[in-house]
């Protein structure tokens, strides 16, 4: 999605529908909504289809820390 009309990389909802949080990955701006932010934090590999390169990234496990 273009920056002129950003949308959540996971669910494609726009800022007209839900608040969005901007993130940068590989020098590109991306957007994610608060509902899907926990996936980025805890299971980032699940976003590899949207952000190639996250396949091997481990998430934060608060119970194991």
C-alpha distance (Angstrom), angle and dihedral (degrees) to the residues before:
residue distance angle dihedral
X1 . . .
X2 3.77 . .
X3 3.77 122.3 .
X4 3.81 89.3 -116.8
X5 3.81 87.9 65.4
X6 3.82 106.3 20.8
X7 3.78 120.4 -169.0
X8 3.79 136.0 -177.9
X9 3.79 107.9 -84.9
X10 3.82 89.8 -137.5
X11 3.82 106.5 41.7
X12 3.82 100.8 15.0
X13 3.81 93.4 -131.6
X14 3.79 112.2 150.1
X15 3.78 131.1 -136.4
X16 3.81 86.9 -97.6
X17 3.82 86.3 67.6
X18 3.80 105.7 31.8
X19 3.82 139.4 1.0
X20 3.79 113.2 -88.7
X21 3.79 131.6 -151.6
X22 3.79 118.1 -148.9
X23 3.78 119.6 -136.3
X24 3.76 132.6 176.9
X25 3.78 123.1 -136.4
X26 3.79 124.8 171.2
X27 3.81 90.4 -7.5
X28 3.82 92.4 -57.0
X29 3.79 128.5 111.8
X30 3.80 117.0 -122.1
X31 3.78 132.3 173.1
X32 3.78 133.2 -139.7
X33 3.79 131.5 179.9
X34 3.83 123.3 -127.1
X35 3.81 90.6 -109.0
X36 3.81 91.4 61.9
X37 3.82 98.8 34.9
X38 3.85 90.5 91.9
X39 3.81 88.7 62.1
X40 3.80 89.3 56.8
X41 3.80 90.7 49.1
X42 3.81 101.8 40.1
X43 3.82 105.9 22.6
X44 3.82 108.1 19.1
X45 3.81 93.0 159.2
X46 3.82 87.3 70.4
X47 3.82 87.5 67.6
X48 3.82 93.9 55.5
X49 3.81 90.3 104.5
X50 3.81 87.7 62.1
X51 3.81 99.2 31.8
X52 3.81 109.2 32.1
X53 3.77 112.0 -147.4
X54 3.79 97.5 45.0
X55 3.81 92.9 95.2
X56 3.80 94.9 104.0
X57 3.80 98.6 33.2
X58 3.79 112.9 118.5
X59 3.77 119.9 -141.1
X60 3.76 129.1 -133.0
X61 3.80 113.7 -85.7
X62 3.80 107.2 -163.1
X63 3.82 92.2 -172.9
X64 3.79 92.7 55.4
X65 3.78 95.9 47.7
